[in-house]
Amino acid sequence: QVRLVESGGGLVQAGGSLSLSCIDSGRTFSSRAMGWFRQAPGKEREFVAALTPNSRSTYYMDSAKGRFTISRDNAKNTVYLQMNSLKPEDTAVYLCAATAPYWSGSFTLASKYDYWGQGTQVTVSS
C-alpha cells in the first residue's frame, strides 16, 4: 500500500527557499516515478517536477527550471523538492504523487499518477 506524506511547507519571503519532502510508507517506492504538483485556490492542479525511479530523468515546468530541484533517496522512500528564488506566484498547496510501478508514459500529467499525498502549503510573501 502506498501512502504519501508531505512535509516542509511554510511561509517564506520572496527570494527565499524551502525544501519539501514526501515519504512513502509502502514497499514499492523504488519502482515508481514520483512527481510534485501544486494547486492554488481557484486554479487547476499543475505539474511542477518529476523524476524516474532511478533518477536518470527529471522533468520540470518551465517556471521551475533553474529554481527548483527534484531528487529522491530510494533507501529512505523519500522524494524531495528544493525550491529556491521563490516568488509570490509559487504560493500553492504542493502535492507529491506516485505512478504505477515501472510506468514509462507521461510524467507530467496528473491523470497518470495513481497515488497522492494530502499536500503541504507553501506561501510566498512579497
C-alpha positions, 0 to 999 in steps of 0.5 A: 500500500502506498501512502504519501506524506508531505512535509516542509511547507511554510511561509517564506519571503520572496527570494527565499527557499524551502525544501519539501519532502514526501515519504512513502510508507509502502514497499514499492517506492523504488519502482515508481516515478514520483512527481510534485504538483501544486494547486492554488485556490481557484486554479487547476492542479499543475505539474511542477517536477518529476523524476524516474525511479532511478533518477536518470530523468527529471522533468520540470515546468518551465517556471521551475527550471533553474529554481527548483530541484527534484531528487529522491533517496530510494533507501529512505522512500523519500522524494524531495523538492528544493525550491529556491528564488521563490516568488509570490506566484509559487504560493500553492498547496504542493502535492507529491504523487506516485505512478504505477510501478515501472510506468514509462508514459507521461510524467507530467500529467496528473491523470497518470499518477495513481497515488497522492499525498494530502499536500503541504502549503507553501506561501510566498510573501512579497 
